[in-house]
Amino acid sequence: MLVRQRRGTRGQWRNPARGGSAPTILNGSGNGITLASGNTLTGLILGNSSGPDVSGTSFGTLTVDSVSINSTGQAISLVTGAFAGTGFTLYYVFGRP
């Protein structure tokens, strides 16, 4: 997943182009996203994964903007960190076949 890409020799960063549909992240054999330290999630949809859709331990601060989780499994597993952001939606449906 491309989050940011380096441009030029001065180490400048640019965000990917916006528009169109938000990417959907699914993983049939593990976590949807495993956090490291100082993470930002922007403009994406997390669906069913065999592990948690977002997982992290000692992850620092997780900043979220325009993220939806639509899951029938475990949506979030966060241990030791901070959560900040806007535009976060969690759709959780249990007992669905």
C-alpha positions in Angstrom: 0.0 0.0 0.0 1.4 3.4 -1.0 1.0 5.8 1.8 3.6 8.4 0.8 6.3 8.5 -1.7 9.7 10.3 -1.8 10.2 12.9 -4.6 13.4 14.6 -5.6 16.9 14.6 -4.0 15.9 16.8 -1.0 13.9 14.1 0.6 10.6 15.9 0.0 7.4 13.8 0.5 4.2 14.0 -1.3 0.9 12.3 -0.7 -0.7 10.0 -3.3 -3.3 11.5 -5.6 -6.8 11.7 -4.0 -10.1 11.0 -5.7 -11.9 7.9 -6.8 -12.7 5.1 -4.4 -11.0 4.5 -1.1 -8.8 1.4 -1.1 -10.1 -1.6 0.8 -7.7 -3.7 2.9 -8.5 -7.4 3.5 -6.2 -10.2 4.7 -7.3 -13.8 4.8 -4.2 -14.9 6.6 -3.4 -12.3 9.3 -4.0 -8.8 10.5 -5.3 -6.1 8.1 -2.8 -3.5 9.3 -0.1 -4.1 12.0 1.0 -0.8 13.4 4.6 0.3 14.2 5.3 3.6 15.8 3.8 7.0 14.9 1.2 5.8 12.3 -1.3 7.7 10.2 -4.2 6.0 8.5 -6.0 8.2 5.9 -8.8 7.5 3.4 -9.2 3.8 3.4 -11.6 1.0 4.2 -10.7 -2.1 6.3 -12.7 -5.2 5.8 -12.6 -8.8 7.1 -9.2 -10.2 8.1 -8.4 -13.5 9.8 -6.7 -11.4 12.6 -7.8 -7.9 13.8 -8.3 -5.3 11.1 -6.0 -2.9 13.0 -3.5 -4.3 15.5 -0.7 -2.7 17.5 1.3 -2.9 20.7 3.4 0.0 21.9 2.5 1.9 18.8 2.9 5.5 20.0 0.1 7.7 18.5 -2.3 6.4 15.8 -3.8 9.3 13.8 -6.9 8.4 11.8 -8.8 10.4 9.2 -11.5 9.2 6.9 -11.2 5.5 7.8 -14.0 2.9 7.9 -13.9 -0.5 9.4 -16.6 -2.9 8.1 -16.0 -6.2 9.8 -17.6 -9.4 11.0 -14.5 -10.3 13.0 -12.3 -8.5 15.5 -12.0 -4.9 14.3 -9.3 -3.4 16.6 -6.6 -4.7 19.0 -4.6 -1.8 20.4 -2.3 -2.1 23.4 -0.3 0.8 24.9 -0.6 3.8 22.7 -2.7 6.9 21.9 -5.5 7.4 19.4 -6.2 10.7 17.7 -8.3 11.7 14.7 -11.5 12.5 13.0 -13.7 10.8 10.5 -13.5 7.3 12.0 -16.4 4.9 11.4 -16.8 1.4 12.8 -19.4 -0.9 11.3 -19.4 -4.2 13.2 -21.9 -6.9 12.5 -21.8 -10.1 14.6 -23.7 -13.3 14.1 -23.8 -12.8 10.3 -23.2 -16.0 8.3 
